[in-house]
Every structure is written in structure tokens, then in C-alpha cells.
Amino acid sequence: MGRLTVLALRAVLVALLAGSVFVQTVMAVLLAGDVEDSALSGRLVPILTIVVLGVVTAQVVLVCVWRLVTMVRRGTVFSLAAFRHVHLMIGAFVSASLLVFALGVVLAPGEAVAPGIVLLLGGAALAVFGVALVVLVLRMLLAQAVARDVEASRMRAELAEVI
């Protein structure tokens, strides 16, 4: 991975993290004001909790990507330490999927939200869960690459003994 690519990716990650902190602080307060003045006022706490926790899951993914990019840059991504970050990402995506589904459940009762919106949230929950499954497949590829790297190291050591 080139230095310019790493710098560009890190700039994007910093911008996304800064934006997520803005959403957690400023936008959550504005959302609370809007929900309080609407027919959803009785569901303010669950909606805000789901939104804030959803942003936290996104932040976890961003930090894990940062750590993995650092490992790629150092050439240590094919190690067991990378699995911790990948597992955290899978957990964050599954959690985000459950949160989106929970938001749909919270918004479903009554006439305040159109049924189409609730259906879209169900689809979004399924899509986010699909991303978790894609990351799981990529984790399996990482496991194969780590196993091959270990095998290559072992074979190099045996060849060095022979020579």
C-alpha cells in the first residue's frame, strides 16, 4: 500500500470520525428537539439511544480500519493481532444491524412514521448484516493468508537449515 494511499485513507477516516463526534454531540441534541415536538415524543429516549449507539458502532469500525491500515503499512497485517480488529468490526456491523432493526421496531407502532420507512429500515438492517457477512468472508481469507505465511516461514527456516 503506497504512502499516498495511506495518507488519503487516514484523512478520510479522520474526517469521518470528526463527523461522527459532531453527530453525537450537536445533531443528537437537534434530533431530540425535533422528536420532542413530533408525534414520536414518547419514544425519544429509545430513538436517541439507538442513534448514539449506531454512531458508536461506526466509530469502532473506523478505528479498526485505522489499525488495520497501520498494520498493512508496517507489513504485520498477516498476523494473529489483525484478527482482533476484524472480530471487532464484525461485531460492530452485527450490532449496527440490530440497532437499525430496533429503530424500525421503535418507529413501527402508530401512524407517526409511514410503513414504507419501517420497511426501508428493515432492508437497511439486512444490508448491514450482509456487510458483516462479507467481512466474515474476508476474515476467512485473512486466516488462509496467515496460515500460508506461517507455512512459508517454516519452509524458509527448513531451507536455511539445509543450506
Secondary structure, 3 states (H helix, E strand, C coil): CCHHHHHHHHHHHHHHHHHHHHHHHHHHHHHHHHHHCCCCHHHHHHHHHHHHHHHHHHHHHHHHHHHHHHHHHHCCCCCCHHHHHHHHHHHHHHHHHHHHHHHHHHHCCCCCCCHHHHHHHHHHHHHHHHHHHHHHHHHHHHHHHHHHHHHHHHHHHHHHHHC
